[in-house]
Amino acid sequence: MCTSDARPWFKCQIVRSTAFSELTRSEHPRGQPSYLTMLGFLRIDRNLVVLIATALLCVPSVSPAQSTTDAEAGIETTQSESLDLKIPPSVPETAFSGARSRVVLAAQVMLDRSRHSPGVIDGYMGGNTMRAIQHFRRARGLPAEGGLDPQLMRSLIKSQSGEIFQTYTITRDDVDGPFFRVPDAMSAMAALERVGWTSPQELIADRFHMDQDLLRALNPEADFSRVGTRITIVAHREETLPSQVARIEVRKSDNSVVAFDERGNILASYPATVGSAQFPSPSGSMEVVAVAPDANYTFDPSGREWGPDETLIVPPGPNNPVGGIWIDLSKPGYGIHGSPDPQLIGKTASHGCVRLTNWDAKELADAVRQGTRVVFANQAGGAS
C-alpha cells in the first residue's frame, strides 16, 4: 500500500529483397537465453545497416491478456519485408554490441510512438517490450501468436514511419539543476529540499524515455553538463493522449495498465508493477479521486511490517518513492504512480500500488479526472 531542436538521422523505410535463413544464439541481458532468427541477412557498414526481411526474437514466454480491439483494428499492412536503418555517423559501432539490437530499438521507439509503451527504451528484448508487442498486435488485429516478426514491423512502419534517432542540443535548463545526491534511507530522503534529478544525464534520459546506459552508449564522448553539446537521442512520443481517459484496466495477469476512451477504444497501454504476493493489489472497481502531478510521499508505519518506525514525509521530485506523480484511488492508501527506477518496472514488486515509468504516469495523469473508473482485472475485460 502506498500513500501518495531535432535533426533526423535514423529512418524506417521500406525496401524489397529476397531472404535467407539464419539462426544466431544470443544471451538476454538478464541472463536468460534468447534466439534471434534472421529471415534474411544483415549488412553492416559505418553509416548504413540494411536488414533484409526482419528479425524474430524468441524470449521466455509472456502471459498475454485476452484479445482487445481499438478503433484502428484490422489495419492493412504492406507486403514489404525489410527495413532500411540509417545510423548517425557519431554513434560508435560498440553502441550495438552484445545483446542490444538495432531492430529491437527501432521497434521500441515505434511502439512508444504508437502509445503501446515498452517502458524504458534500451534496445534489449525483454518482458515489457514483448507485452507492448502483444498489445499492439491485438489492437491492430494481427495474429496473437506472432512476436517481433515481419508482419509486426510492416504494421509499425506503416503507422509510425519517421525518424528513430534525432539530434538534441543540451540547453541551460538541462544543466542548471539543482541536482541532488539521493540517499537510500527514507529518513535521509525526507530531510532533502526536493528529491530531484541526480544529474543532467538522468534528466535527459527520462525526458526521452531512454535507459541511461543507452544514452551514454550512443554518446560516449558527450559532456552532458555542458550547454551546447549535441547528442543523439531517440524520437520519442509526445506525452499527450488524443482524448480523455474514461476507463483504466489494471491487468494483474501481465503487469500492464490499459487506458480506454468513452467509446471503449484503446488509447494507450503501459507496462506496470502491480503489487506482489506479500502485498497484493486491490481487487474490483474503484475511481480516481484526485491527481497530484508533483506529489510528496507520506510514510505511516501504522500496521506495516516494513519501512522505518516513524512517520515521514518525503518531498516531491522524480526520485521520491512515487516518482513525484500520484493518481489517488477511492480505496484509501492506493494509487497509480511513477517510479524513481524506470528500468525496474514490471520486474520487481510493489506494496500494492501500481507503478509506471514517470513519463507513462504523467501521460496518464494528464488524461484522467475525478471519477474516472479504474478496474483491477486478472485478464482483459474482467474484474478480479
N, C-alpha and C positions, 0 to 999 in steps of 0.2 A: 504494500500500500504506500502511496506517495502523497505528499502534500505540496502540494504546489509545483579604347579605340581599337577596333578589332580588324585584323587583316587575315583573309582566308588562306589556309595552307593545305589542308587535308580534305579533299572532296571525295564523296562517293559517287561514282559514275558507272554507267552500265557499259560493258564491253562483252564481246562474244568470243568463245573459243571452245574447242573440244577438250575433253578431260581425261586424265589418267586416274589411277587409284593408288593410294599410298597410305600406309599406316605408320604412325610415329607414336611411341610411348613417351609420355612426359610425366613429371611429378607435379601434383597440385601443390600450391604454395603452403598449404597447411598439412602436407604430408600424406594426403590421400592420392592414390594413383588415378590418373585420368588418361584417356586415349584420344588422340587427335587424328581423325580420319580426313585426309585431304582428298577431295573429289577432284583432283587436278594437281597442279604443281605451283610452287611459289618461286618467283624470280625476284631476286633482291639486287638492286644496285643502290648507289648513295642517295638518290633523290626519288626513286620510284619503286614501289612494290606492286606487282600485279599478281593477284590471286586468281588463278583460272579455276572457275567454279568457286564454291565457298567451302567452309570447313564445318565439320560436325564434331563437336566436342562432347564426349560422353563422360559424365561425372556421376558420383553416387546419387541415387535417385532422390528426388524431392517430391513430397506428397502434394499434388496439386489440389486446389479446391474444385468444386463442381463447376460445370460449364456456365459461363455468364456471357451475354452478348450486349455490346453497346450499339450506339447509333451507326457506327461505321463497320459493323459486322459484314462479312461477305465481300470485302474489298477485293477486286480483281488484281492479281499480281502479274508481272511481266514474265516473259519467257527467258529472260537473261539469266545466266548462271555465273556471273563474275563480278568482281569489284576492282576498281582502279583507285589505289590508295596512294596519294602523294604525301611524303613525309617532309616536314620542314628541314631545310639544309642544316639548321642549327642543332637539330636533335641528333645525338650520337647513336650509333647502332646499338650500343650497350643498353639503351633505354628499353629495348625489347629483347633482352637476353633472358635466358631461363624460361619460366612458365608464362611470363607476361606476353600477351598476344595482341598484335595489331587488329586482328579481326574481332576479338572479344572487346577490345577497347572501342572500336567503331560501333559494334552492336550496343554496348553500354551507353554510348553517347546518344545514339538514335533512340534507344529505349527511354532514356532520360527525357529527351525532347518529346517523345510520344506520351509522356506522363505515366508511363509504367516504370517507376523508378527502380534502378538496380542498387540503390543506396549509393555508397561511395564508389566513384569511378576510378578503377585501378588497373584495368587491363587483364585481370585474372578471372577465370571462370570459377564460380562458387555458387552457393545456395541462393543468395539474394539475386544474382543475375539470372539463374535458372527460374526462380519464381517470377521475375519480371518477364522473361520469355514466355512462360506459360500464361500469364495474364494477358500479354499482348496477343498470343496465338488465339486464345479464347475470344478476346474482343474483336479480332479480325476474322473469325470464322475459319481459322487454319486447323488442320488436324492436331488433336491434343497430344498425340504420341511423338511428334517431332520435337526437336530441340533447336540448337543453332544450326539449322540446315539451309540449303539454298532457297527454299520457299520462304522461310522467315526473313532471310536477308533481302530477298527481292521485295517483300512487302514493306520492310523497314525503309529500304532505299526509295521506294515509290512514295511513301508517306512522309519521310523525313530526310529527303535529299538535302545536300548542302555541306558546309564545312564541318569537319570533325575537329581540326585544330584551328586556333586563331592566335594572333599575337596580341599581347596586352602590355601597356606601358605603366609601370608602377607609379602611383601618384603620392602626393604629400599625405593625403588622408590614409593611405595604406601603411605608412611608416611612422606616423606621429604618435600612434598609440592612444592612451597608455597601454603598455603590456605588463603582464603580471607573472610572477612565479607562483603557480598554483600548487599549494600543498596537498598531500593526500588526506591528512586528518581533517575531518569535518569541523572540529573546533577551531583549527587554524584557518580554515577556509572562511568561517563565519567572521573572523577578525579583519578580513580584507575589505577595502572600499568597494570593490567590484570583482567578480570572478571572470575577468575578461580574457582576451586572447593572450597567448604566451609569446607570440612572435608574428611578424608580418607574413612569414611563410604559412603559418596555421590559418591566419585570417584569409589569405588569398586562396588557399586550398579549399576552405569551407565555402567561400563565395562561389567558386566554380565547380563545386560538388566533387572535388578531387581528393584522392589519397595524397598525403604529404610526400610519401615516397615516390609516387608517380610524378608529382610536380618537380621534385628535385631531380629525378632521372631524366626528365625532359629538358631540364635547365641546370646541368651540373655545375656550370661556372657562374651562375647568376648570383648577384648580391641582392637579396630580397629586401634589404633595408635601405637601398639607395633609390631615391626618386629619379625617374627617367629610365631605369632598367627595363629593357624589353624582354619579355618572357613568352614562352609558348604555353598556352592553356587549352583546355577543351571547350568546344562551343556548346555550353550547357543550355538548358531550357530557361525561359523566363518563369519566375515563381508567382504566376498569377493564373488561377484556373479560369476557364472561359465562362463559367456561371457559378451561381451559389450552390453549395452542397446541401442537399435535402436529407440525405441519409448516409451514415457511415456503417460499414460492416467491419468488425474486428474479427478476423478469421484465425482462430486459435490453432487450427489444424496445420496451417502452413505459415504461421508467423507473418501475416500480412494485414494491411488495412486498405479497404477499397471505398472510394467516395463516389456517390451517385447523385445525379441531378433529380429534379422533381418528376421527370418522366421515366426514371429508372435506368437511364443511360449511365455508363461508367465514365466518370470524369478523370479519375486517377487511381493508381494502385501504388502502395508503398511497402517496402519490407519493414518489419516491426519486431521488437522483442515484446512478447506478450506473457507476462507473469512467469511462473516457474512451478515445479511440483510442490515446493515448500510454501510458496506464496502465489497461489493460483489467481488468475484474473477473475473478475466477477462474471456472472452469467446473466443472460436475459437482455432486456431492452432498457435503456435509460436515455437521458437527454443532456445536451450541452447546457450548462448553467452560466458559464462565463468564460472569457478568454483573457489571459494575461500575456501580452506579447513581450514583456520584459520582466519575467516573474522572479521573485526570490524563492527560496526553498526553506520551508519550516519543518524541522525535525522534532517530533514529540516522542519521547521514549516510552510513553504510557502504553502498556500492553504489547510491547515489542521485545523480541528476543535478539535483536541485532542493533548495532549502532551505539553511540555514546549514551551515557546515563543522564544527560541533561538536555533541556530544550534549547535548540539552536536555530537561528535564522541566518541562512547563508544568503548573501546579497545576490542581486541579479547578475547575469552575464552568461556568455555562451559556454563557459566551462563549469557552471554550477551543476548540481546533480540532475536538474531537469532541462539543461541546455538553455535556460532562460526563457523558455516558451511553455505555456501551460494552458491546456484546454480542460476546464473543470467540468466534471460529470456529476450527475444528480445523485450518484451513490457517494456519500461522504468519504473523502480521502483518496478518491480515484480520479485519474485523468489521463489524457493523451499528451505527451510532452516530447521535448527534444532530448539530446544526449551530448555530453562532452566527448564521447568516443564513437564517432560515426562508423568506424571500421568494425565495431563490435555489434552493431545492430543485427538482430536475427541469429546471433551466435552465442549470446550469453543470456542469463536470466534476469528478470526484474522482480521487484517486490509487489507485483500485482498490477501495476500500471502498464501503459502501452508506450514504449519508447520508439521514436522515429529519429532519423537524422535531423539536425537543426533546420536544414533547408526544406525538407519534406514537412516537418511540423509547422514551419512558418507558412508554407503554401496552404496547408490545410486550415490552420488557424485563421488565416485571412478570408477564408471562404465559408466559414460556419457562422452561425448566430445562435442566440439563446433559443433553446427549444429544438435545435437540430437533433434528430433521432440517431442514437448510437446503439447498434445491436452487436452483442458478443455472440459469435456463431462458431460452432465446431467445423462447419463447412459452408460453402457459398449458399446464401439464401435462407439459412435456418438458424434459429436461436439455439444456444446451448442449454 
